[in-house]
Amino acid sequence: QQADAQGGWGAIADSAFDQVAFAASADAYRFDSFSFTAAGGAHFVAQAVPEPGTWLMMSGGLFALAWLGRRTRARS
């Protein structure tokens, strides 16, 4: 299935594509973009979306470690 520009969903036949291309970045080992060309000539490109939850979890973990370290020093 795919989402169109208006937010609707549609099914895609397996034989509808004649080319699939991946572009990868070697410095971070991630996909920068994914694109495919439909057999009818239309070209679609999907871009990666950053995950804000990753930064939130890392910040929360660092805060918890700092809080535990401060709590341990206060007891000694």
ZADRENDO-102152 format. One record per atom (N, C-alpha, C): residue in three letters; atom name; x, y, z. Coordinates in nm, 4 decimals. Each point is the difference from the previous one (the first is absolute). Layout:
% residues N
+------+------+----------+----------+----------+
: dose : milo :       c1 :       c2 :       c3 :
+------+------+----------+----------+----------+
:  ALA :   CA :        X :        Y :        Z :
...
+------+------+----------+----------+----------+
***
This chain:
% residues 76
+------+------+----------+----------+----------+
: dose : milo :       c1 :       c2 :       c3 :
+------+------+----------+----------+----------+
:  GLN :    N :   0.0826 :  -0.1185 :   0.0000 :
:  GLN :   CA :  -0.0826 :   0.1185 :   0.0000 :
:  GLN :    C :   0.0867 :   0.1244 :   0.0000 :
:  GLN :    N :  -0.0566 :   0.1079 :  -0.0468 :
:  GLN :   CA :   0.0714 :   0.1282 :   0.0015 :
:  GLN :    C :  -0.0965 :   0.1114 :   0.0347 :
:  ALA :    N :   0.0523 :   0.1071 :   0.0555 :
:  ALA :   CA :  -0.0805 :   0.1187 :   0.0286 :
:  ALA :    C :   0.0198 :   0.0993 :  -0.1130 :
:  ASP :    N :  -0.1083 :   0.0580 :  -0.0463 :
:  ASP :   CA :   0.0137 :   0.1023 :  -0.1027 :
:  ASP :    C :   0.0133 :   0.1379 :   0.0650 :
:  ALA :    N :   0.0136 :   0.1035 :  -0.0801 :
:  ALA :   CA :   0.0236 :   0.1352 :   0.0514 :
:  ALA :    C :  -0.1173 :   0.0533 :   0.0818 :
:  GLN :    N :  -0.1190 :  -0.0526 :  -0.0215 :
:  GLN :   CA :  -0.1167 :   0.0450 :   0.0744 :
:  GLN :    C :  -0.0216 :  -0.0811 :   0.1280 :
:  GLY :    N :   0.0892 :  -0.0931 :   0.0324 :
:  GLY :   CA :  -0.0125 :  -0.0796 :   0.1215 :
:  GLY :    C :  -0.0807 :  -0.1269 :  -0.0181 :
:  GLY :    N :  -0.0403 :  -0.0334 :  -0.1210 :
:  GLY :   CA :  -0.0753 :  -0.1226 :  -0.0254 :
:  GLY :    C :   0.0927 :  -0.1193 :  -0.0162 :
:  TRP :    N :  -0.0572 :  -0.1188 :   0.0026 :
:  TRP :   CA :   0.0802 :  -0.1220 :  -0.0149 :
:  TRP :    C :  -0.0433 :  -0.0736 :  -0.1257 :
:  GLY :    N :   0.0950 :  -0.0636 :  -0.0650 :
:  GLY :   CA :  -0.0306 :  -0.0779 :  -0.1190 :
:  GLY :    C :   0.0924 :  -0.1195 :  -0.0105 :
:  ALA :    N :  -0.0427 :  -0.1017 :  -0.0696 :
:  ALA :   CA :   0.0816 :  -0.1200 :  -0.0182 :
:  ALA :    C :   0.0835 :   0.0145 :  -0.1265 :
:  ILE :    N :   0.1174 :  -0.0610 :  -0.0007 :
:  ILE :   CA :   0.0904 :   0.0057 :  -0.1142 :
:  ILE :    C :   0.0299 :  -0.1426 :  -0.0435 :
:  ALA :    N :  -0.0140 :  -0.0272 :  -0.1269 :
:  ALA :   CA :   0.0328 :  -0.1328 :  -0.0522 :
:  ALA :    C :   0.1507 :  -0.0196 :   0.0014 :
:  ASP :    N :   0.0448 :  -0.1248 :   0.0218 :
:  ASP :   CA :   0.1432 :  -0.0297 :   0.0037 :
:  ASP :    C :   0.0690 :   0.0291 :  -0.1321 :
:  SER :    N :  -0.0712 :  -0.0111 :  -0.1101 :
:  SER :   CA :   0.0617 :   0.0197 :  -0.1310 :
:  SER :    C :  -0.0032 :   0.1457 :  -0.0459 :
:  ALA :    N :  -0.0377 :   0.0930 :   0.0865 :
:  ALA :   CA :  -0.0141 :   0.1398 :  -0.0401 :
:  ALA :    C :   0.1315 :   0.0766 :  -0.0014 :
:  PHE :    N :   0.1097 :  -0.0579 :   0.0482 :
:  PHE :   CA :   0.1266 :   0.0727 :   0.0106 :
:  PHE :    C :   0.1051 :  -0.0602 :  -0.0919 :
:  ASP :    N :   0.0766 :   0.0863 :  -0.0617 :
:  ASP :   CA :   0.1087 :  -0.0494 :  -0.0828 :
:  ASP :    C :   0.1371 :   0.0356 :   0.0565 :
:  GLN :    N :   0.0066 :   0.0817 :   0.1067 :
:  GLN :   CA :   0.1289 :   0.0365 :   0.0586 :
:  GLN :    C :  -0.0190 :   0.0395 :   0.1458 :
:  VAL :    N :   0.0922 :  -0.0448 :   0.0854 :
:  VAL :   CA :   0.0036 :   0.0406 :   0.1403 :
:  VAL :    C :   0.1426 :   0.0428 :   0.0298 :
:  ALA :    N :   0.0193 :   0.1158 :   0.0639 :
:  ALA :   CA :   0.1348 :   0.0504 :   0.0281 :
:  ALA :    C :   0.0108 :   0.0408 :   0.1460 :
:  PHE :    N :   0.1130 :  -0.0335 :   0.0626 :
:  PHE :   CA :   0.0295 :   0.0403 :   0.1370 :
:  PHE :    C :   0.1221 :   0.0909 :  -0.0013 :
:  ALA :    N :   0.0004 :   0.1011 :   0.0849 :
:  ALA :   CA :   0.1176 :   0.0852 :   0.0177 :
:  ALA :    C :   0.0395 :  -0.0074 :   0.1464 :
:  ALA :    N :   0.1228 :  -0.0440 :   0.0285 :
:  ALA :   CA :   0.0446 :  -0.0165 :   0.1384 :
:  ALA :    C :   0.1153 :   0.0939 :   0.0309 :
:  SER :    N :   0.0080 :   0.0413 :   0.1250 :
:  SER :   CA :   0.1089 :   0.0847 :   0.0460 :
:  SER :    C :   0.0961 :  -0.0853 :   0.0815 :
:  ALA :    N :   0.1270 :  -0.0044 :  -0.0375 :
:  ALA :   CA :   0.0971 :  -0.0864 :   0.0671 :
:  ALA :    C :   0.0445 :   0.0548 :   0.1350 :
:  ASP :    N :  -0.0132 :   0.1299 :   0.0225 :
:  ASP :   CA :   0.0486 :   0.0558 :   0.1260 :
:  ASP :    C :  -0.0892 :  -0.0349 :   0.1185 :
:  ALA :    N :  -0.1279 :  -0.0251 :  -0.0230 :
:  ALA :   CA :  -0.0899 :  -0.0295 :   0.1113 :
:  ALA :    C :  -0.0729 :  -0.1333 :  -0.0184 :
:  TYR :    N :   0.0242 :  -0.0696 :  -0.1099 :
:  TYR :   CA :  -0.0642 :  -0.1283 :  -0.0283 :
:  TYR :    C :  -0.1518 :   0.0105 :   0.0074 :
:  ARG :    N :  -0.0550 :   0.0875 :  -0.0794 :
:  ARG :   CA :  -0.1446 :   0.0160 :  -0.0048 :
:  ARG :    C :  -0.0411 :   0.0256 :  -0.1447 :
:  PHE :    N :  -0.1259 :  -0.0208 :  -0.0290 :
:  PHE :   CA :  -0.0523 :   0.0325 :  -0.1318 :
:  PHE :    C :  -0.0406 :   0.1466 :  -0.0009 :
:  ASP :    N :   0.0534 :   0.0752 :  -0.0952 :
:  ASP :   CA :  -0.0367 :   0.1403 :  -0.0128 :
:  ASP :    C :  -0.1298 :   0.0168 :  -0.0773 :
:  SER :    N :  -0.0211 :  -0.0863 :  -0.0966 :
:  SER :   CA :  -0.1232 :   0.0092 :  -0.0773 :
:  SER :    C :  -0.0300 :  -0.1345 :  -0.0637 :
:  PHE :    N :  -0.1229 :  -0.0193 :  -0.0341 :
:  PHE :   CA :  -0.0453 :  -0.1198 :  -0.0696 :
:  PHE :    C :  -0.0882 :   0.0475 :  -0.1130 :
:  SER :    N :   0.0262 :  -0.0465 :  -0.1189 :
:  SER :   CA :  -0.0831 :   0.0422 :  -0.1118 :
:  SER :    C :  -0.0315 :  -0.1194 :  -0.0883 :
:  PHE :    N :  -0.1097 :   0.0074 :  -0.0689 :
:  PHE :   CA :  -0.0342 :  -0.1028 :  -0.0966 :
:  PHE :    C :  -0.0744 :   0.0648 :  -0.1147 :
:  THR :    N :   0.0087 :  -0.0626 :  -0.1141 :
:  THR :   CA :  -0.0654 :   0.0506 :  -0.1196 :
:  THR :    C :  -0.1085 :  -0.0982 :  -0.0409 :
:  ALA :    N :  -0.1203 :   0.0472 :  -0.0138 :
:  ALA :   CA :  -0.1098 :  -0.0854 :  -0.0451 :
:  ALA :    C :   0.0165 :  -0.0277 :  -0.1482 :
:  ALA :    N :  -0.0510 :  -0.1132 :  -0.0446 :
:  ALA :   CA :   0.0115 :  -0.0372 :  -0.1406 :
:  ALA :    C :  -0.0662 :   0.1036 :  -0.0905 :
:  GLY :    N :  -0.0978 :   0.0732 :   0.0512 :
:  GLY :   CA :  -0.0678 :   0.1022 :  -0.0791 :
:  GLY :    C :   0.0781 :   0.1296 :  -0.0124 :
:  GLY :    N :   0.1140 :   0.0129 :   0.0691 :
:  GLY :   CA :   0.0826 :   0.1181 :  -0.0120 :
:  GLY :    C :  -0.0025 :   0.0936 :   0.1192 :
:  ALA :    N :  -0.0901 :  -0.0188 :   0.0947 :
:  ALA :   CA :  -0.0032 :   0.0867 :   0.1184 :
:  ALA :    C :   0.1195 :  -0.0314 :   0.0891 :
:  HIS :    N :   0.0542 :   0.1010 :   0.0661 :
:  HIS :   CA :   0.1180 :  -0.0169 :   0.0861 :
:  HIS :    C :  -0.0357 :   0.0468 :   0.1407 :
:  PHE :    N :   0.0236 :  -0.0868 :   0.0992 :
:  PHE :   CA :  -0.0310 :   0.0302 :   0.1390 :
:  PHE :    C :   0.1285 :  -0.0027 :   0.0812 :
:  VAL :    N :   0.0149 :   0.0910 :   0.0942 :
:  VAL :   CA :   0.1169 :   0.0028 :   0.0885 :
:  VAL :    C :  -0.0491 :   0.0143 :   0.1435 :
:  ALA :    N :   0.0477 :  -0.0887 :   0.0868 :
:  ALA :   CA :  -0.0331 :   0.0068 :   0.1427 :
:  ALA :    C :   0.1252 :   0.0415 :   0.0762 :
:  GLN :    N :  -0.0095 :   0.1026 :   0.0816 :
:  GLN :   CA :   0.1135 :   0.0484 :   0.0779 :
:  GLN :    C :  -0.0102 :  -0.0501 :   0.1433 :
:  ALA :    N :   0.1150 :  -0.0165 :   0.0634 :
:  ALA :   CA :   0.0037 :  -0.0441 :   0.1392 :
:  ALA :    C :  -0.0542 :   0.1096 :   0.0917 :
:  VAL :    N :  -0.0676 :  -0.0412 :   0.1067 :
:  VAL :   CA :  -0.0556 :   0.0931 :   0.0986 :
:  VAL :    C :   0.0774 :  -0.0170 :   0.1299 :
:  PRO :    N :   0.0566 :   0.1074 :   0.0561 :
:  PRO :   CA :   0.0742 :  -0.0135 :   0.1256 :
:  PRO :    C :  -0.0920 :  -0.0417 :   0.1137 :
:  GLU :    N :   0.0544 :  -0.0744 :   0.0927 :
:  GLU :   CA :  -0.0752 :  -0.0501 :   0.1144 :
:  GLU :    C :   0.0285 :   0.0856 :   0.1229 :
:  PRO :    N :  -0.0899 :   0.0904 :   0.0387 :
:  PRO :   CA :   0.0241 :   0.0819 :   0.1189 :
:  PRO :    C :  -0.0009 :  -0.0826 :   0.1277 :
:  GLY :    N :  -0.0658 :  -0.1151 :  -0.0024 :
:  GLY :   CA :  -0.0031 :  -0.0869 :   0.1176 :
:  GLY :    C :   0.1377 :  -0.0510 :   0.0382 :
:  THR :    N :   0.0889 :  -0.0151 :  -0.0971 :
:  THR :   CA :   0.1361 :  -0.0450 :   0.0275 :
:  THR :    C :   0.0720 :   0.1005 :   0.0884 :
:  TRP :    N :  -0.0096 :   0.1273 :  -0.0348 :
:  TRP :   CA :   0.0641 :   0.1045 :   0.0806 :
:  TRP :    C :  -0.0632 :   0.0088 :   0.1381 :
:  LEU :    N :  -0.1293 :  -0.0168 :   0.0076 :
:  LEU :   CA :  -0.0693 :   0.0054 :   0.1283 :
:  LEU :    C :   0.0441 :  -0.1144 :   0.0906 :
:  MET :    N :   0.0104 :  -0.1212 :  -0.0540 :
:  MET :   CA :   0.0429 :  -0.1152 :   0.0797 :
:  MET :    C :   0.1453 :   0.0160 :   0.0451 :
:  MET :    N :   0.0879 :   0.0488 :  -0.0882 :
:  MET :   CA :   0.1396 :   0.0188 :   0.0372 :
:  MET :    C :   0.0124 :   0.1075 :   0.1079 :
:  SER :    N :  -0.0724 :   0.1087 :  -0.0140 :
:  SER :   CA :   0.0039 :   0.1060 :   0.1016 :
:  SER :    C :  -0.0533 :  -0.0501 :   0.1332 :
:  GLY :    N :  -0.1076 :  -0.0769 :  -0.0042 :
:  GLY :   CA :  -0.0557 :  -0.0568 :   0.1227 :
:  GLY :    C :   0.0965 :  -0.0946 :   0.0681 :
:  GLY :    N :   0.0707 :  -0.0816 :  -0.0774 :
:  GLY :   CA :   0.0992 :  -0.0917 :   0.0564 :
:  GLY :    C :   0.1162 :   0.0736 :   0.0635 :
:  LEU :    N :   0.0492 :   0.1038 :  -0.0651 :
:  LEU :   CA :   0.1096 :   0.0787 :   0.0570 :
:  LEU :    C :  -0.0443 :   0.0721 :   0.1269 :
:  PHE :    N :  -0.1218 :   0.0504 :   0.0004 :
:  PHE :   CA :  -0.0537 :   0.0648 :   0.1192 :
:  PHE :    C :  -0.0104 :  -0.1002 :   0.1155 :
:  ALA :    N :  -0.0475 :  -0.1217 :  -0.0293 :
:  ALA :   CA :  -0.0119 :  -0.1029 :   0.1038 :
:  ALA :    C :   0.1370 :  -0.0388 :   0.0556 :
:  LEU :    N :   0.1009 :  -0.0123 :  -0.0866 :
:  LEU :   CA :   0.1354 :  -0.0322 :   0.0471 :
:  LEU :    C :   0.0558 :   0.1118 :   0.0876 :
:  ALA :    N :  -0.0214 :   0.1247 :  -0.0399 :
:  ALA :   CA :   0.0477 :   0.1129 :   0.0806 :
:  ALA :    C :  -0.0713 :   0.0037 :   0.1349 :
:  TRP :    N :  -0.1293 :  -0.0257 :   0.0012 :
:  TRP :   CA :  -0.0774 :  -0.0003 :   0.1239 :
:  TRP :    C :   0.0470 :  -0.1117 :   0.0924 :
:  LEU :    N :   0.0249 :  -0.1209 :  -0.0554 :
:  LEU :   CA :   0.0490 :  -0.1109 :   0.0825 :
:  LEU :    C :   0.1392 :   0.0294 :   0.0553 :
:  GLY :    N :   0.0869 :   0.0598 :  -0.0817 :
:  GLY :   CA :   0.1342 :   0.0353 :   0.0467 :
:  GLY :    C :  -0.0046 :   0.1026 :   0.1115 :
:  ARG :    N :  -0.0852 :   0.0972 :  -0.0135 :
:  ARG :   CA :  -0.0129 :   0.1027 :   0.1036 :
:  ARG :    C :  -0.0599 :  -0.0583 :   0.1276 :
:  ARG :    N :  -0.0939 :  -0.0889 :  -0.0148 :
:  ARG :   CA :  -0.0637 :  -0.0638 :   0.1154 :
:  ARG :    C :   0.0999 :  -0.0882 :   0.0749 :
:  THR :    N :   0.0847 :  -0.0724 :  -0.0748 :
:  THR :   CA :   0.1009 :  -0.0867 :   0.0618 :
:  THR :    C :   0.1028 :   0.0835 :   0.0757 :
:  ARG :    N :   0.0437 :   0.1128 :  -0.0571 :
:  ARG :   CA :   0.0971 :   0.0869 :   0.0669 :
:  ARG :    C :  -0.0587 :   0.0640 :   0.1250 :
:  ALA :    N :  -0.1278 :   0.0279 :   0.0000 :
:  ALA :   CA :  -0.0647 :   0.0623 :   0.1156 :
:  ALA :    C :  -0.0073 :  -0.0965 :   0.1184 :
:  ARG :    N :  -0.0098 :  -0.1297 :  -0.0265 :
:  ARG :   CA :  -0.0066 :  -0.1005 :   0.1065 :
:  ARG :    C :   0.1361 :  -0.0259 :   0.0632 :
:  SER :    N :   0.1087 :   0.0210 :  -0.0730 :
:  SER :   CA :   0.1335 :  -0.0329 :   0.0521 :
:  SER :    C :   0.0533 :   0.1035 :   0.0942 :
+------+------+----------+----------+----------+
***
